[in-house]
Amino acid sequence: MNTDISIADILFHLHPDTTADCKDRIEEGLRAQEGVISVHFNEQDHPHALVVAYNPEASSSQALLAEIRKCDKEAVMAGF
């Protein structure tokens, strides 16, 4: 029996005016998504960057972006 899971990391860029309250709601919403393993803001060095580790067999980058855009309509996936 194989118990390995796939893990993908994705970087999102939030709008510079995104508030701390909005970031908290984004983090809470993402953590509630099936397949999300971790959500990480680096407020010190990159306050508008968000790294999400997730299982791509259980969720998708588009689903994660849709969740983020509930609070930050300007959010984008890095490189897209």
FENLINWO-V14039 format. One record per residue. N is the residue number from 1. SS is DSSP state (@ for helix, = for strand, . for the rest). OMEGA is omega in radians with two decimals (* if undefined). NEAR is the number of other ideal C-beta (glycine too) atoms within 8 Angstrom. Layout:
n:N ss:SS omega:OMEGA near:NEAR
n:N ss:SS omega:OMEGA near:NEAR
This chain:
n:1 ss:. omega:-3.14 near:2
n:2 ss:. omega:3.13 near:3
n:3 ss:. omega:3.12 near:4
n:4 ss:. omega:3.02 near:4
n:5 ss:. omega:3.06 near:6
n:6 ss:. omega:3.07 near:7
n:7 ss:. omega:3.08 near:8
n:8 ss:= omega:3.03 near:9
n:9 ss:= omega:3.09 near:7
n:10 ss:= omega:-3.13 near:11
n:11 ss:= omega:3.06 near:10
n:12 ss:= omega:3.06 near:15
n:13 ss:= omega:3.13 near:10
n:14 ss:. omega:3.09 near:14
n:15 ss:. omega:-3.12 near:9
n:16 ss:. omega:-3.13 near:5
n:17 ss:. omega:3.13 near:4
n:18 ss:. omega:-3.07 near:11
n:19 ss:. omega:3.09 near:6
n:20 ss:@ omega:3.11 near:5
n:21 ss:@ omega:3.12 near:6
n:22 ss:@ omega:3.11 near:10
n:23 ss:@ omega:3.10 near:12
n:24 ss:@ omega:3.12 near:8
n:25 ss:@ omega:3.09 near:10
n:26 ss:@ omega:-3.12 near:16
n:27 ss:@ omega:3.13 near:10
n:28 ss:@ omega:3.14 near:8
n:29 ss:@ omega:3.13 near:12
n:30 ss:@ omega:3.14 near:13
n:31 ss:@ omega:3.12 near:8
n:32 ss:. omega:-3.12 near:6
n:33 ss:. omega:3.07 near:12
n:34 ss:. omega:3.07 near:5
n:35 ss:. omega:3.14 near:10
n:36 ss:= omega:-3.10 near:14
n:37 ss:= omega:3.10 near:7
n:38 ss:= omega:3.11 near:7
n:39 ss:= omega:-3.03 near:11
n:40 ss:= omega:2.93 near:8
n:41 ss:= omega:3.02 near:9
n:42 ss:= omega:-3.05 near:9
n:43 ss:. omega:-3.08 near:4
n:44 ss:. omega:-3.01 near:4
n:45 ss:. omega:-3.08 near:4
n:46 ss:= omega:-3.00 near:5
n:47 ss:= omega:-3.13 near:8
n:48 ss:= omega:3.12 near:9
n:49 ss:= omega:-3.13 near:12
n:50 ss:= omega:3.10 near:14
n:51 ss:= omega:3.12 near:12
n:52 ss:= omega:3.01 near:13
n:53 ss:= omega:-3.09 near:10
n:54 ss:= omega:3.09 near:14
n:55 ss:. omega:-3.10 near:11
n:56 ss:. omega:3.05 near:10
n:57 ss:. omega:-3.11 near:6
n:58 ss:. omega:-3.14 near:7
n:59 ss:. omega:3.13 near:11
n:60 ss:. omega:3.11 near:6
n:61 ss:@ omega:3.12 near:9
n:62 ss:@ omega:3.10 near:6
n:63 ss:@ omega:3.11 near:9
n:64 ss:@ omega:3.11 near:16
n:65 ss:@ omega:3.11 near:12
n:66 ss:@ omega:3.10 near:8
n:67 ss:@ omega:3.13 near:11
n:68 ss:@ omega:-3.10 near:15
n:69 ss:. omega:3.00 near:9
n:70 ss:. omega:-3.13 near:8
n:71 ss:. omega:-3.10 near:9
n:72 ss:. omega:-3.08 near:11
n:73 ss:. omega:-3.07 near:5
n:74 ss:. omega:-3.09 near:6
n:75 ss:. omega:3.12 near:12
n:76 ss:= omega:2.99 near:8
n:77 ss:= omega:3.12 near:10
n:78 ss:. omega:3.11 near:9
n:79 ss:. omega:-3.12 near:4
n:80 ss:. omega:* near:4
